Amino acid sequence: MTGRYYEEFEVGETYDHDKRRTITESDNQRFCDMTMNQQPLHLDAEFAAETEFGERIVNGLYTMSLAVGLSIPDTTDGTIVANLGYDDVEHPAPVHIGDTLRARTTVTDKRETSDGERGVVTMHVEAFVGDELVCAFDRTVLSLKADTDR
């Protein structure tokens, strides 16, 4: 599916994304390895067992990145110029290996650029395990307009 052009975004519109992903031990390990994050809470089962969580928890930046990835087909696939920022990131609950993540995006703001060639769209992205909110943040993108040469 192709993402939406600037004109197709409507403030207040919400997209419940169909794609989901079950997080594996390998996903968490590879993400930690690639980002050089060796936090034992993510990687060491014995260490994590002694924490308030009682088991390893998934790297929060992986959770956030996965939420963005799940949202892309319905929002910015092929229509984005750049990600401009991520703000107000929250992780209200832990994610565990074996949890299945789903995402929802709500358009919160949009405006044309000063030259009128493109648009800036802000979206509130939420990630859930079941009905529990596990990550939320605002994502701002620079979006193509439908009538702009690509």
N, C-alpha and C positions, 0 to 999 in steps of 0.2 A: 504494500500500500504506500502511496506517496503521501508525504506530510502536507501540512496546510501552508498556503501562502498567507502573507500578512492580512490580506483582505478577508480571508476565511476564518480568522480567529474572532470570536465574539467574547467580550468581557462577561464573565459569569458562567460561561459554558464549561461543562465538566465532561471529561472523557474517562470512563472506566476501561482501562486497557485489558484486552483479552489475553495477551501474552503473560505467562507466569514462568517462574523458574524455581526449582528446588535446589537449594544450595548444598553442594557436596563438600566433603572434607578437602578434596582436591582443589575445589574453587577457592576456598579460604586459604589453603596453604600456598597456592600459586600466587594469589593476590598479595599475601604477606611477603612472599619471596621477591616478587617483582618490585614492590615498593620498599623493600629492605626494612619492613616493620617486623621485628622479632619479639613483639610483646607476648609474653608467655600466656596471658589470658586468652589469646587467640590460638596458640600453638601447642601448649603443654597441658595435657589432660590432667596430670597429677597436680600441677600448680593450680589450674582452674578449679579443680574439685575442692580446694580449700578456700575458695572465694565465696562471696555471697551468691554467685550465680550457680555454683555447684558443678559446672561443666564449662568447656570452652565456649566462647561466644564469637560470632562472626565479626570480622573487622568492619567497623561502622562505615568506613569510606567505601568498602566494597558494597555494602548495603545501599548506600547513596548512589554509587555508580550504576548498580544494577537497576535501581528505580529509574534513573535517566534512560538507560538502555531499553527498558520495557516500554517507556513512554514515546520513544522516537518514531515508531511507525505511524502513530496517530497524530504526531505534532510536527516534527521538523525533518523527517526523512526526505532529503533532496531539496529542501526549501530553506535551509539555514545558511547564513553567511558565517556566523560565529556565535559561540556561547560568550556572553558578556559578563556573566557573574552568577554566583550561587550565594544566597543570603539566608540568614535566620535558620541555620541547620539545627535540627533537633533529633535526638535519638531517645524517645521516651521509654522504649522497652528493648531488651536484647533480642538478637536473632541468633538462633542455634543452627548448627549443622543439621541438615535434614528438613529445615523449615522451607516452605514454599512461599515465595514473595509475589505479591501482586501490587499494581500501582494505579493511582488515580491522579489526574491532572485537572486543575481548574485555572482558567485564564483569569488573571486578576487585573491586568492593565495592558494597554497597547497605545502606541503613538507612532506617527511617522517621524522619520529622521528629518533634520532641519533642511536637507536638500530635497525631501519628498521622494527620494529614490527607493528607500527601503523602509522597514518598520521595526520597531523595538517592541517585543512582546514579553510580558512577565507572566509566569505560570507558577502556581503553588502545586508542588508535587508531593504526594503522600504515598508511603509504602506500608503495606499491611502483611501480617501473617495471620491468616484467618480474618477475624474482624478487629484484631489488635493493631493499632498504629505503632510502627516501629521506627519510622524515619519520616521527617517532613522538612521541606526547604522550599525556597523561592528560586526559580531558574529564570534568568533573563537572557533572551536571544535576539540577535539581529537577523531579521527574516527578509527573504526576497518578496517582492510584490509580484503578483501574477503577470503583470504586463511589462516587467523589466527584462531586458535581454540578459541571458545567463552567460 
